[in-house]
Amino acid sequence: MSCRFDKNKTLKEKIASAVKSKHTRKTYRGVNVGCHITEKDVEDLGNSGANLMRLSTPVCTFMQLEAPYNYNETAFQKLDSVLDWGEKYGVDVIIDPHRYPGTMHKWTMLGNDPFFNDFKYHDILIEFWKKLAKQCASHGSVVAGYDLLNEPQVDVDMPLNTPKDLNLLYKKLTKAIREVDTIHTIVYALPRIYNEKTKVMQGYHKGIEIMDIPLDDNICIETHTYMPMPFTHQNIWEEGEYVPYPTTIDGITWDRAYLEKEQKELIAFSQKHPNIPILVGEFSCPRWTGQDGIRYLTDVIEIAEKHNWSWAYHAFRENHVWDPEMNITNRNDSTQIVNAPRWELLKTYFKKNKK
């Protein structure tokens, strides 16, 4: 998807004009992808109607996770290739590095990560984002956003002006990025909130209540939907009793109505701030949950569509657990299937991207 520019404008003005005209009118419907994605994969995504890929790189990080924290230049080169493919096939890219020095888990951030206990990791992150944003500043609207953190976790009494202060970190990162790129969208991931006294962990939607959003006119708020986890993460690591959907857990019936009720804080924020986009950056359930899985995905998407939120399914050709092109009942069958039910469901919604 090439950008048509006015020859009388400077390069910066051209990029800014293209990005603004495109993103102010756009709802994204797409998928998460991993760093091993190929040009053929992106071409297939473009043909499916998807207009977004959230590129996550926890297995091929942009820098070493241990000192001296050298940059992995091949990862930056791969990013350039993915951006080129995205522009070629009409699929924009949210850049999600996903993992940094000071984080212990490959797929998420933990409240007890060293990252949240030493400002040196914040400084490392700031320098990284300066480098990445400087590299991407010359790219046009194919860069859908800079996804600063993946699934941060904070305490309910998050101490201010400490390494645990997520709002402080977001403000520092925003300032650093805007020094080299004033054009592209900055994505702020909502955190999980943990209450040590009650031992209760609240999901990402609740995180909006502790956010002190940086003053910037080109931002996006990101949430993830993996609730209820007894359904969305069942039998991934070990076999257990099957949990259906809809389902009743601890006296609560999880269905579309309750899923929406659980997101009431974020819905209220979205209604109050209609000019701040909301992205459901990840949502899924194991592919072998069959028609229950289809119902669940439909409910999550319908809630997002109702509130005009963008969304990205997790994940496309990245892991057989979630792959939408595979069998929806047989866990052991990981062959790619033409017109697989889960992929057909997603493509039905991708059609809305052409309107």
Order of alpha helices (4+ residues) and beta strands (2+ residues): alpha-beta-alpha-beta-alpha-beta-alpha-beta-beta-alpha-beta-beta-beta-beta-alpha-beta-beta-alpha-alpha-beta-alpha-beta-alpha
